[in-house]
Amino acid sequence: MTTVLFRAAAAAAILAGALALAAPATAQHALQCGDTLTHSVTLTSDLTDCPDEGLVIGADGITVDLNGHTIDGDAVSGGDDTGVRVEGRHGVVIHHGTVQEFDHAVHLTAAGHNAIVDLVARRNGDADIGRAILLDDGSDYNRVERNDASHNGRSGVALLDSSHNVVRGNRTALNGVAGMGFFGGSDNDVIANVIAENPDNGIFWGDGSTGGRVAGNRISGNAFGGLAMGASDGATVVRNVISGNGDNVIVSGNGNVVRHNVIRDAAGCPDGCGFGVSVEDGAGNLVTHNLVVGTARDGIRVDAFAPDDFPTTDTVIRGNIVRDADVDGISVGTDTGNPVPDTRIESNRVSRSADDGIDVARAGTLVAANTAGHNGDLGISAVLGVIDGGGNHAFGNGDPAQCLNIAC
């Protein structure tokens, strides 16, 4: 609780600091495409068909109030033209309008303690560029809040090698590739966003990202992964509603925690996804106290797909409720022949899976205090060498033996 309160206070301080640094917006009637701003401005009309840059921020501590107006590009993609460009500046606030038809709507480079608030960023870029709101190269301690970054060529919001940012209350839907992407950086917080109906991932979180939270988001209808974690360490995924994606959650990296989420209706995709939670590599990942319901494949899977480079070890699956999986409720090592050592399956409740409630295909896995009822085949199926931690219970399953190689 202390950490959460500290982060909330820090997030509020970021916005307060940006607003305090930003001078009151003053009316300017002759803004033109490509202008460099050295003082605060309030737009009084649209800027249309900008052939290159929209506006460039040339001073710290200024406010750009779009005042409900639009900064509009020429809809020609393939370069790096930007609706509002901020390089190396601090204390800038950009808010209340539409930025469209550039390669990027807003691009922060090595720019900290700024705020991007209440924008509509749409139809920016193509599938190769097209990141509507882009923070890169050490753009730290910024706020990206209450924006609608939908219908863009690549993604709505992307952070590259940038840390301690707060991305809150945004909508990113129907972009060309993904809703949001986080590549590198540390301790970014992604809170209470709506990420929907993107053709790849809802959120891609990985490639060197450390720490941070994905909390209270609604992630739905993304064709591949709702939340796809790739080589990320120490992230906390908590109290999200993640539903109707190809795979709902993919975990890759070390020391990540997935807890107290509602994860439902993993829909599957042509190349075989459909898992509620799939732990695919890394050490010390924890999946705990989630509700996982209705999956085209397993409710929770632990396996290893590149064991020499990315082994899966010391995974803990604890205290989850798993229902209505179309294959197994919880599985360990059922899709490959690769080792997944030191897995622990503890205190889960699994019911109404089409096949086994819990299917453990790797010796050395600890299975303890689980309940498995009314599954299509066995309640708990375990290979020889699985460690029976005791306290398991199975009833009403399709195979009258109830359990194999586990006392229940």
For each residue, the residues with C-beta under 8 A, 3 or more apart:
1: 4 5
2: 5 6
3: 6 7
4: 1 7 8
5: 1 2 8 9
6: 2 3 9 10
7: 3 4 10 11 189 213
8: 4 5 11 12
9: 5 6 12 13
10: 6 7 13 14 164
11: 7 8 14 15 143 166 168 189
12: 8 9 15 16
13: 9 10 16 17
14: 10 11 17 18 113 115 141 142 143 166
15: 11 12 18 19 115 143 145
16: 12 13 19 20
17: 13 14 20 21 91 113
18: 14 15 21 22 91 92 93 113 114 115 143
19: 15 16 22 93 115
20: 16 17 91
21: 17 18 60 61 90 91 113
22: 18 19 40 61 62 63 91 92 93
23: 26 39 40 61 62 63
24: 40 63
25: 40 41 42 63 64 65
26: 23 39 40 41 42
27: 41 42 44
28: 31 41 42 44
29: 44
30:
31: 28 35 41 43 47 55
32: 35 47
33: 47 49 50 51 52 53 54
34: 50 52 53 54 55 56
35: 31 32 55 56
36: 55 56 57 58
37: 40 41 55 56 57 58 59 62 64
38: 58 59 62
39: 23 26 59 62
40: 22 23 24 25 26 37 62 63 64 65
41: 25 26 27 28 31 37 62 63 64 65
42: 25 26 27 28 65 67
43: 31 46 47 64 65 66 67 69 71 97
44: 27 28 29 67 69
45: 69
46: 43 69 70 71 72
47: 31 32 33 43 50 54 55 69 70 71 72
48: 70 72
49: 33 72 73 74
50: 33 34 47 53 54 71 72 73 74 81 83 102
51: 33 73 74 81
52: 33 34 81
53: 33 34 50 56 81 82 83 85
54: 33 34 47 50 71 72 73 81 82 83 84 85 99 102
55: 31 34 35 36 37 47 64 71 83 84 85
56: 34 35 36 37 53 84 85 87
57: 36 37 62 64 84 85 86 87 89 92
58: 36 37 38 89
59: 37 38 39 62 89
60: 21 89 90 91 92
61: 21 22 23 90 91 92
62: 22 23 37 38 39 40 41 57 59 91 92 93
63: 22 23 24 25 40 41 92 93 94 95
64: 25 37 40 41 43 55 57 84 92 93 94 95
65: 25 40 41 42 43 95 96 97
66: 43 69 70 71 94 95 96 97 98 99 119
67: 42 43 44 96 97
68: 96 97
69: 43 44 45 46 47 66 97 98
70: 46 47 48 66 97 98 99 100
71: 43 46 47 50 54 55 66 83 84 97 98 99 100
72: 46 47 48 49 50 54 98 100 101
73: 49 50 51 54 76 81 83 100 101 102 103 124
74: 49 50 51 81 101
75: 101 123
76: 73 79
77: 103 125 126 128 129 130 153
78: 103 126 128 129
79: 76 103 129
80: 103 104 107 129
81: 50 51 52 53 54 73 74 102 103 104
82: 53 54 85 102 103 104 105 106 107
83: 50 53 54 55 71 73 99 100 102 104 105 106 121 124
84: 54 55 56 57 64 71 94 99 105 106 107
85: 53 54 55 56 57 82 106 107 109
86: 57 89 92 94 106 107 108 109 111 114
87: 56 57 108 109 110 111
88: 109 110 111
89: 57 58 59 60 86 92 111 114
90: 21 60 61 111 112 113 114
91: 17 18 20 21 22 60 61 62 113 114
92: 18 22 57 60 61 62 63 64 86 89 111 114 115
93: 18 19 22 62 63 64 114 115 117
94: 63 64 66 84 86 106 114 115 116 117 119
95: 63 64 65 66 115 116 117 118 119
96: 65 66 67 68 117 118 119
97: 43 65 66 67 68 69 70 71 119 120
98: 66 69 70 71 72 119 120 121 122
99: 54 66 70 71 83 84 102 105 106 119 120 121 124 132
100: 70 71 72 73 83 105 120 121 122 123 124
101: 72 73 74 75 123 124
102: 50 54 73 81 82 83 99 105 124 125
103: 73 77 78 79 80 81 82 124 125 129 130
104: 80 81 82 83 107 124 125 129 130 131 132 133 134
105: 82 83 84 99 100 102 119 121 122 124 132 133 149 152
106: 82 83 84 85 86 94 99 116 119 121 132 133 134
107: 80 82 84 85 86 104 134 136
108: 86 87 111 114 116 134 135 136 139 142 162
109: 85 86 87 88 136 137 139
110: 87 88 137 138 139
111: 86 87 88 89 90 92 108 114 135 139 142
112: 90 138 139 140 141 142
113: 14 17 18 21 90 91 140 141 142
114: 18 86 89 90 91 92 93 94 108 111 139 142 143
115: 14 15 18 19 92 93 94 95 142 143 145
116: 94 95 106 108 119 133 142 143 144 145 147
117: 93 94 95 96 143 145 146 147
118: 95 96 145 146 147
119: 66 94 95 96 97 98 99 105 106 116 133 147 148 149
120: 97 98 99 100 147 148
121: 83 98 99 100 105 106 124 132 133 147 148 149 152 156
122: 98 100 105 132 148 149 150 151 152
123: 75 100 101 151 152 153
124: 73 83 99 100 101 102 103 104 105 121 130 131 132 152 153
125: 77 102 103 104 128 129 130 131 132 152 153 154
126: 77 78 129 130 153 154 176
127: 130 153 154 176 177
128: 77 78 125 153 154
129: 77 78 79 80 103 104 125 126 153 154
130: 77 103 104 124 125 126 127 152 153 154 155 175 176 177
131: 104 124 125 134 152 154 155 156 157 158 181
132: 99 104 105 106 121 122 124 125 149 152 155 156 157 175
133: 104 105 106 116 119 121 144 147 149 156 157 158
134: 104 106 107 108 131 158 159 160
135: 108 111 139 142 144 158 159 160 162 165
136: 107 108 109 139 158 159 160 161 162
137: 109 110 160 161 162
138: 110 112 161 162 163
139: 108 109 110 111 112 114 135 136 142 159 162 165
140: 112 113 162 163 164 165
141: 14 112 113 163 164 165
142: 14 108 111 112 113 114 115 116 135 139 162 165 166
143: 11 14 15 18 114 115 116 117 165 166 168
144: 116 133 135 147 157 165 166 167 168 170
145: 15 115 116 117 118 166 167 168 169 170
146: 117 118 168 169 170
147: 116 117 118 119 120 121 133 144 157 170 171
148: 119 120 121 122 170 171
149: 105 119 121 122 132 133 152 155 156 157 170 171 172 175
150: 122 156 171 172 173 174 175
151: 122 123 173 174 175
152: 105 121 122 123 124 125 130 131 132 149 155 156 175 176
153: 77 123 124 125 126 127 128 129 130 175 176
154: 125 126 127 128 129 130 131 158 175 176 177 178
155: 130 131 132 149 152 158 172 175 176 177 178 179 180 181 198
156: 121 131 132 133 149 150 152 170 171 172 173 175 178 179 180 195
157: 131 132 133 144 147 149 167 170 172 179 180 181
158: 131 133 134 135 136 154 155 180 181 182 183
159: 134 135 136 139 162 165 167 181 182 183 185 188
160: 134 135 136 137 183 184 185
161: 136 137 138 183 184 185
162: 108 135 136 137 138 139 140 142 159 165 184 185 188
163: 138 140 141 185 186 187 188
164: 10 140 141 186 187 188
165: 135 139 140 141 142 143 144 159 162 185 188 189
166: 11 14 142 143 144 145 188 189 191
167: 144 145 157 159 170 180 188 189 190 191 193
168: 11 143 144 145 146 189 190 191 192 193
169: 145 146 191 192 193
170: 144 145 146 147 148 149 156 157 167 193 194
171: 147 148 149 150 156 193 194 195 196
172: 149 150 155 156 157 175 179 180 193 194 195 196 198
173: 150 151 156 179 194 195 196 197 198
174: 150 151 196 197 198
175: 130 132 149 150 151 152 153 154 155 156 172 178 179 198
176: 126 127 130 152 153 154 155 199
177: 127 130 154 155 198 199 200 201
178: 154 155 156 175 181 198 200 201 202 203 204 222
179: 155 156 157 172 173 175 193 195 196 198 201 202 203 219 222
180: 155 156 157 158 167 172 190 193 195 202 203 204
181: 131 155 157 158 159 178 201 203 204
182: 158 159 185 188 190 203 204 205 206 209 212 232
183: 158 159 160 161 204 206 207 208 209
184: 160 161 162 207 208 209
185: 159 160 161 162 163 165 182 188 208 209 210
186: 163 164 209 210 211 212
187: 163 164 210 211 212
188: 159 162 163 164 165 166 167 182 185 209 211 212
189: 7 11 165 166 167 168 212 213 215
190: 167 168 180 182 193 203 205 212 213 214 215 217
191: 166 167 168 169 213 215 216 217
192: 168 169 215 216 217
193: 167 168 169 170 171 172 179 180 190 217 218
194: 170 171 172 173 217 218
195: 156 171 172 173 179 180 198 202 203 217 218 219 220 222 226
196: 171 172 173 174 179 202 218 219 220 221 222
197: 173 174 220 221 222
198: 155 172 173 174 175 177 178 179 195 201 202 222 223
199: 176 177 222 223 224
200: 177 178 204 222 223 224 225
201: 177 178 179 181 198 204 222 224 225 226 227 228
202: 178 179 180 195 196 198 219 220 222 225 226 227 242 245
203: 178 179 180 181 182 190 195 214 217 219 226 227 228
204: 178 180 181 182 183 200 201 225 228 230
205: 182 190 209 212 214 227 228 229 230 232 235
206: 182 183 209 228 229 230 231 232 252 253
207: 183 184 230 231 232
208: 183 184 185 231 232
209: 182 183 184 185 186 188 205 206 212 231 232 233 235
210: 185 186 187 232 233 234 235
211: 186 187 188 233 234 235
212: 182 186 187 188 189 190 205 209 234 235 236
213: 7 189 190 191 235 236 237 238
214: 190 203 205 217 227 235 236 237 238 240
215: 189 190 191 192 236 237 238 239 240
216: 191 192 238 239 240
217: 190 191 192 193 194 195 203 214 240 241 242
218: 193 194 195 196 240 241
219: 179 195 196 202 203 222 226 227 240 241 242 243 245 248
220: 195 196 197 202 226 241 242 243 244 245
221: 196 197 243 244 245
222: 178 179 195 196 197 198 199 200 201 202 219 225 226 245 246
223: 198 199 200 245 246 269
224: 199 200 201 228 245 246 247 269 273
225: 200 201 202 204 222 228 245 246 247 248 249 250 273
226: 195 201 202 203 219 220 222 242 243 245 247 248 249
227: 201 202 203 205 214 219 237 240 242 248 249 250
228: 201 203 204 205 206 224 225 247 250 252
229: 205 206 232 235 237 249 250 251 252 253 256
230: 204 205 206 207 250 252 253
231: 206 207 208 209 252 253 310
232: 182 205 206 207 208 209 210 229 235 252 253 256
233: 209 210 211 253 254 255 256 282
234: 210 211 212 254 255 256
235: 205 209 210 211 212 213 214 229 232 253 256 257
236: 212 213 214 215 256 257 259
237: 213 214 215 227 229 240 249 256 257 258 259 261
238: 213 214 215 216 257 258 259 260 261
239: 215 216 260 261
240: 214 215 216 217 218 219 227 237 261 262
241: 217 218 219 220 261 262 264
242: 202 217 219 220 226 227 245 248 249 261 262 263 264
243: 219 220 221 226 248 262 263 264 265
244: 220 221 264 265 266 267
245: 202 219 220 221 222 223 224 225 226 242 248 266 267
246: 222 223 224 225 266 267 268 269 273 274
247: 224 225 226 228 250 266 269 273 274 275 278
248: 219 225 226 227 242 243 245 263 264 266 275 276 277 295
249: 225 226 227 229 237 242 258 261 263 276 277 278
250: 225 227 228 229 230 247 275 278 280
251: 229 256 258 277 278 279 280 282 285 287
252: 206 228 229 230 231 232 280 281 282 310
253: 206 229 230 231 232 233 235 256 281 282 285
254: 233 234 282 283 284 285
255: 233 234 282 283 284 285
256: 229 232 233 234 235 236 237 251 253 282 285 286
257: 235 236 237 238 285 286 288
258: 237 238 249 251 261 277 285 286 287 288 290
259: 236 237 238 286 287 288 289 290
260: 238 239 288 289 290
261: 237 238 239 240 241 242 249 258 290 291
262: 240 241 242 243 290 291 293
263: 242 243 248 249 266 276 277 290 291 292 293
264: 241 242 243 244 248 276 291 292 293 294
265: 243 244 293 294 295
266: 244 245 246 247 248 263 273 274 275 276 294 295 296 297
267: 244 245 246 274 296
268: 246 272 273 274 296 297
269: 223 224 246 247 272 273 274
270:
271:
272: 268 269 297
273: 224 225 246 247 266 268 269 278 296 297
274: 246 247 266 267 268 269 295 296 297 326
275: 247 248 250 266 278 295 297 298 299 300 301
276: 248 249 263 264 266 292 293 295 298 299 300 322 325
277: 248 249 251 258 263 287 290 292 299 300 301
278: 247 249 250 251 273 275 298 300 301 303
279: 251 282 285 287 300 301 302 303 312 315 317
280: 250 251 252 303 304 305 310 312
281: 252 253 304 305 306 310 311 312
282: 233 251 252 253 254 255 256 279 285 310 312 313
283: 254 255 311 312 313 314
284: 254 255 313 314 315
285: 251 253 254 255 256 257 258 279 282 314 315 316
286: 256 257 258 259 315 316 318
287: 251 258 259 277 279 290 300 315 316 317 318 320
288: 257 258 259 260 316 317 318 319 320
289: 259 260 318 319 320
290: 258 259 260 261 262 263 277 287 320 321
291: 261 262 263 264 320 321
292: 263 264 276 277 295 299 300 320 321 322 323 325
293: 262 263 264 265 276 299 322 323 324
294: 264 265 266 323 324 325
295: 248 265 266 274 275 276 292 298 299 324 325 326 327
296: 266 267 268 273 274 326
297: 266 268 272 273 274 275 301 325 326 327
298: 275 276 278 295 301 325 327 328 329 330 331 334
299: 275 276 277 292 293 295 320 322 323 325 328 329 330 350 353
300: 275 276 277 278 279 287 292 317 320 322 329 330 331
301: 275 277 278 279 297 298 328 330 331 332 334 335
302: 279 312 315 317 331 332 333 340 343
303: 278 279 280 312 331 332 333 334 335 336 338 340
304: 280 281 307 310 311 312 333 336 338 339 340
305: 280 281 310 336 338
306: 281 309 310
307: 304 310 311 312 338 339
308: 311
309: 306
310: 231 252 280 281 282 304 305 306 307
311: 281 283 304 307 308 339 341
312: 279 280 281 282 283 302 303 304 307 315 338 340
313: 282 283 284 340 341 342
314: 283 284 285 341 342 343
315: 279 284 285 286 287 302 312 340 342 343 344
316: 285 286 287 288 343 344 346
317: 279 287 288 300 302 320 330 343 344 345 346 348
318: 286 287 288 289 344 345 346 347 348
319: 288 289 346 347 348
320: 287 288 289 290 291 292 299 300 317 330 348 349
321: 290 291 292 348 349
322: 276 292 293 299 300 325 329 330 348 349 350 351 353
323: 292 293 294 299 329 350 351 352 353
324: 293 294 295 351 352 353
325: 276 292 294 295 297 298 299 322 328 329 352 353 354 355
326: 274 295 296 297 353 354
327: 295 297 298 331 353 354 355
328: 298 299 301 325 331 334 353 355 356 357 358 359
329: 298 299 300 322 323 325 348 350 351 353 356 357 358 372 375
330: 298 299 300 301 317 320 322 345 348 350 357 358 359
331: 298 300 301 302 303 327 328 334 335 356 358 359 360 361
332: 301 302 303 340 343 345 359 360 361 362 365
333: 302 303 304 336 337 338 339 340 360 361 362 365
334: 298 301 303 328 331 359 361
335: 301 303 331
336: 303 304 305 333
337: 333
338: 303 304 305 307 312 333
339: 304 307 311 333 362
340: 302 303 304 312 313 315 332 333 343 362 365
341: 311 313 314 362 364
342: 313 314 315 364
343: 302 314 315 316 317 332 340 360 362 364 365 366
344: 315 316 317 318 365 366 368
345: 317 318 330 332 348 358 360 365 366 367 368 370
346: 316 317 318 319 366 367 368 369 370 389
347: 318 319 368 369 370
348: 317 318 319 320 321 322 329 330 345 358 370 371
349: 320 321 322 370 371 372
350: 299 322 323 329 330 353 357 358 370 371 372 373 375 379
351: 322 323 324 329 357 372 373 374 375
352: 323 324 325 374 375
353: 299 322 323 324 325 326 327 328 329 350 356 357 375 376
354: 325 326 327 375 376
355: 325 327 328 359 375 376 377
356: 328 329 331 353 359 372 375 376 377 378 379 380 381
357: 328 329 330 350 351 353 370 372 373 375 378 379 380 394 397
358: 328 329 330 331 345 348 350 367 370 372 379 380 381 382
359: 328 330 331 332 334 355 356 378 381
360: 331 332 333 343 345 365 367 380 381 382 383 386
361: 331 332 333 334 383
362: 332 333 339 340 341 343 365 383 386
363: 383 384 385 386
364: 341 342 343 385 386 387
365: 332 333 340 343 344 345 360 362 382 386 387
366: 343 344 345 346 386 387 389
367: 345 346 358 360 370 380 382 386 387 388 389 392 406
368: 344 345 346 347 388 389 390 391 392
369: 346 347 389 390 391 392
370: 345 346 347 348 349 350 357 358 367 380 391 392 393
371: 348 349 350 392 393 394
372: 329 349 350 351 356 357 358 375 378 379 380 392 393 394 395 397 403 408
373: 350 351 357 379 394 395 396 397
374: 351 352 395 396 397
375: 329 350 351 352 353 354 355 356 357 372 378 379 397 398
376: 353 354 355 356 397 398
377: 355 356 381 397 398 399
378: 356 357 359 372 375 381 394 397 398 399 401 402 403 404
379: 350 356 357 358 372 373 375 394 395 397 399 402 403 408
380: 356 357 358 360 367 370 372 392 394 402 403 404 406 408
381: 356 358 359 360 377 378 403 404 405
382: 358 360 365 367 386 388 403 404 405 406
383: 360 361 362 363 386 405
384: 363 405
385: 363 364
386: 360 362 363 364 365 366 367 382 383 405 406
387: 364 365 366 367
388: 367 368 382 392 405 406 407
389: 346 366 367 368 369 392
390: 368 369 407
391: 368 369 370
392: 367 368 369 370 371 372 380 388 389 403 406 407 408
393: 370 371 372 408
394: 357 371 372 373 378 379 380 397 402 403 408
395: 372 373 374 379 402
396: 373 374
397: 357 372 373 374 375 376 377 378 379 394 402
398: 375 376 377 378
399: 377 378 379 402
400:
401: 378 404
402: 378 379 380 394 395 397 399 408
403: 372 378 379 380 381 382 392 394 406 407 408
404: 378 380 381 382 401
405: 381 382 383 384 386 388
406: 367 380 382 386 388 392 403
407: 388 390 392 403
408: 372 379 380 392 393 394 402 403
